[in-house]
Amino acid sequence: MADLAIVFHWTPADCADFSLRELMEWRERARKRSNPEDSHGARSQTAGAAQRRR
C-alpha cells in the first residue's frame, strides 16, 4: 500500500474497500508508473542482465 500512497497519493482509508486482487492490480499500476522503463517486472531485469553478460 505504500506504493499506492506514494504514486497516487492515496491514504489507507482510500484503499480500505479494495479486494486483495484490486490492491494487487493497483500496486502493479503504481510500480509501472513509478518506473516506466521497466514495465515487465523484476524477472525481465534478471533476464536482461543475463543476456548482457553473454
N, C-alpha and C positions, 0 to 999 in steps of 0.2 A: 504494500500500500504506500510505501514511501515513494516509489516511482510515480504513482498517480498524484501524490501531493506535490512533488517537485515539478513534474511535467505539465499537469493540468491544473494545479493549484486547488486540488480538491481536499477536503477535510475527511477524516474517518466517518463523520456523520453523512457526508455526501455519498459515501460508498456503502453505507450500512445495509441498504436493501438489495444490494447486488448478490447474486448467487456466486458460488465459488467459480463456476465456469465464466460468468461475466467478469469477475475480478481478474481472472487469468487472461481473458481476451483484452481487457483494457490495459493490463500490465504489459502485454506484448505490444500493444499500440504505443504505449509510453516508451518502451525500450526502443522501438523503431524510430520514434520521433526524436529521442534524445541522442541517437547515434544513427543517422540516416545512411551513412556509408556502409554499415554492417546490418543490412536488412534481413540477412539469412541466419543470424544467430551464432552462438559460440562454436558450433560444430564447423561452420564454414571457416572460422578463423583457424581452427586446428588443421583443417584440410588445406587451406591456403598456405599455412606455414610449412606443411609437409611438402607441398608442391614446390615452394621456393627453395627448399633445401636440396632438391634433386639436381 
